Amino acid sequence: MEFWMAIFIGVLVAGAVFSLLRRSVFRLVIGVMLLSQAANLMVFTTAGLRTGQSGIIPADETVLSAAAADPLPQALVLTAIVIGFGMLAFAIALVYRATRAIRSHDLNDYKTTDSEL
């Protein structure tokens, strides 16, 4: 399962880099979002993936006897997702306002905006 997650994370990073290299401001925001989700998945995958079991202690035991998934990366990823969505909402609002002021989606048009705004 970790192999397929590594492939999926690689695809997300490749898509993020491709989007970050485009000239559109909206694709820049999408690239940042994809990169943050790839980083979240990487942290989550390094903690260990367990399917069909409890994250910490199996249901039929009262004491942890075998290796289980670490709950700290799960909490960190959950916090990172919430912060990432907040930053994404702010970035979308900022890009919307900037494109209304400049009337362009091209990043090259943003170079001469100091005197116009």
C-alpha positions in Angstrom: 0.0 0.0 0.0 2.9 2.4 0.7 4.2 1.8 -2.8 0.9 3.1 -4.3 0.8 6.0 -1.9 4.3 7.0 -3.0 3.3 6.8 -6.6 0.2 8.9 -5.9 2.2 11.5 -3.9 4.7 11.7 -6.8 1.9 12.3 -9.2 0.5 15.1 -7.0 3.9 16.7 -6.7 4.4 16.5 -10.5 1.0 18.1 -11.0 1.8 20.8 -8.5 5.1 21.7 -10.1 3.5 21.7 -13.5 0.8 24.1 -12.2 3.3 26.3 -10.5 5.2 26.8 -13.7 2.2 28.1 -15.6 1.6 31.8 -16.1 -1.9 31.9 -14.8 -2.6 33.0 -11.2 -5.3 30.5 -10.7 -3.1 27.6 -11.7 -0.5 29.0 -9.2 -3.1 28.7 -6.4 -4.0 25.2 -7.6 -0.3 24.2 -7.6 0.1 25.4 -4.1 -3.0 23.4 -3.0 -1.7 20.2 -4.7 1.7 20.6 -3.1 0.3 21.1 0.4 -1.9 18.0 0.0 1.0 16.0 -1.3 3.0 17.0 1.8 0.1 16.0 4.1 -0.1 12.6 2.4 3.6 12.1 2.8 3.5 12.9 6.5 0.5 10.6 6.9 2.1 7.8 5.0 5.4 7.9 7.0 3.4 7.2 10.2 2.4 3.8 8.8 -0.8 2.7 7.1 -3.0 0.2 8.8 -6.2 -1.0 7.2 -9.0 -2.8 9.0 -7.6 -2.0 12.5 -7.9 0.7 15.0 -5.3 3.5 14.7 -3.9 3.0 18.2 -5.2 -0.1 20.0 -7.0 -3.0 18.4 -10.7 -3.5 19.3 -10.2 -6.8 21.1 -7.2 -5.7 23.3 -6.9 -3.3 26.2 -3.1 -2.9 26.0 -1.1 -2.2 22.9 0.9 -5.4 22.1 2.0 -4.9 18.4 3.1 -2.0 16.3 0.3 0.4 15.4 -0.1 3.7 13.6 1.3 6.7 15.3 -1.5 9.2 16.2 0.8 12.3 16.3 1.2 12.5 12.5 -2.5 12.0 12.1 -3.2 15.0 14.4 -0.5 17.1 12.6 -2.1 16.3 9.2 -5.6 17.2 10.4 -4.3 20.5 11.6 -2.4 21.1 8.4 -5.5 20.4 6.4 -7.5 23.0 8.3 -4.8 25.6 8.0 -4.3 24.8 4.3 -8.0 25.3 3.5 -8.0 28.6 5.4 -4.9 29.8 3.4 -6.5 28.5 0.2 -9.7 30.5 0.9 -7.5 33.6 1.6 -5.5 33.1 -1.6 -8.6 32.7 -3.7 -10.0 35.9 -2.4 -6.7 37.7 -2.9 -6.4 36.4 -6.5 -10.0 37.3 -7.2 -9.4 40.9 -6.0 -6.2 41.2 -7.9 -7.6 39.9 -11.2 -10.5 42.3 -10.9 -8.1 45.2 -10.4 -5.7 44.2 -13.2 -8.2 42.5 -15.5 -5.8 39.8 -16.4 -4.8 36.3 -15.3 -1.3 36.4 -16.6 1.5 36.8 -14.0 3.5 39.0 -16.4 0.8 41.7 -16.2 1.3 41.9 -12.4 4.8 43.5 -12.7 3.6 47.1 -13.3 0.8 47.3 -10.7 2.5 49.6 -8.2 1.3 52.9 -9.8 -2.1 51.6 -10.9 -3.5 50.5 -7.6 
